[in-house]
Amino acid sequence: MTTGGALFDDMRTNREVAESPQIEDMVEINENVTPLQCLKPNVVVTSSVRELLECPVCLNAMYPPIHQCSNGHTLCSGCKPRVHNRCPTCRHELGNIRCLALEKVAASLDLPCKYQNFGCLGIYPYYSKLKHELQCAYRPYNCPYAGSECTVMGSIPFLVTHLKDDHKVDMHNGSTFNHRYVKSNPHEVENATWMLTVFSCFGEYFCLHFEAFQLGMAPVYVAFLRFMGDEHEAKNYTYSLEVGANGRKMVWQGVPRSIRDSHRKVRDSFDGLIIQRNMALFFSGGDRKELKLRVTGRIWKEQ
């Protein structure tokens, strides 16, 4: 049997138990950006105030409603159901007491964006900060490599260097490509992911993905392009993919997806060139026992 103390200690070490606060539940405050150099000298947030606003279980910042026990110990609303109505600090019953004083203290604070080191100079009210950070243009990108669950994050120049040095991806200059994908046993669909290819053109970077997966009961191959930047920038470009042989061909044309969307999300939305395995083997020629698929394409900028 797990003791109460062990349960709370385990929750403290598992930061994923606390869900992020819902934006709809927060106080609606218009987002006003104040450059750092214009910050009022009396707006100072000490480490002790930050600690007061930190949930003792998930260690995340607390947002209304902030709960407290009869002894004044606080807890975020996301963790309250998980501690079985017991204060994680003193083990007393929590009840339904809100810490209005701490909520008012939080409302009086202005804080810098957590992506300050990436270039964001904004200062935001405490209750608007999280909403801003979910959409901050300076927030880092996840590594777009699809061959493993890489957790590296950073700016686009940093990720390009990371892909080249750490993942050893194929790097190409130019807006056209002609790739040949080979697999000796095409009946092995699971975990069939080919090396990512990165293209540099128009002063931007694009990632070409090619992999196999199960679409219902049917094994298929998918090829698609992702843009290393935000969605509004990706919409300035179009790409086409073509595969064929024996007098037949398939063509796909679309807008590259931003790497803000994971490769799995793009793949599972079928936003790319989808090729049934039988058709892929037909295009491969020969005895159809080996995949030898040639995919050509190009990228262009819309005027």
Salt bridges, closest charged atoms under 4 A:
ASP9 OD1 - ARG12 NH1 3.10
GLU19 OE2 - ARG82 NH2 3.36
GLU28 OE2 - LYS131 NZ 3.71
GLU103 OE1 - ARG98 NH2 2.73
GLU133 OE2 - LYS129 NZ 2.70
ASP166 OD2 - HIS162 ND1 2.74
GLU188 OE1 - LYS183 NZ 3.94
GLU211 OE2 - HIS263 NE2 3.72
GLU211 OE1 - ARG267 NH1 3.16
ASP230 OD1 - ARG260 NE 2.76
GLU231 OE2 - LYS235 NZ 3.91
GLU242 OE2 - LYS249 NZ 3.91
ASP261 OD2 - ARG257 NE 3.12
ASP261 OD1 - LYS265 NZ 3.37
ASP268 OD1 - ARG267 NE 3.02
ASP271 OD2 - ARG257 NH1 2.85
GLU290 OE1 - LYS292 NZ 3.66
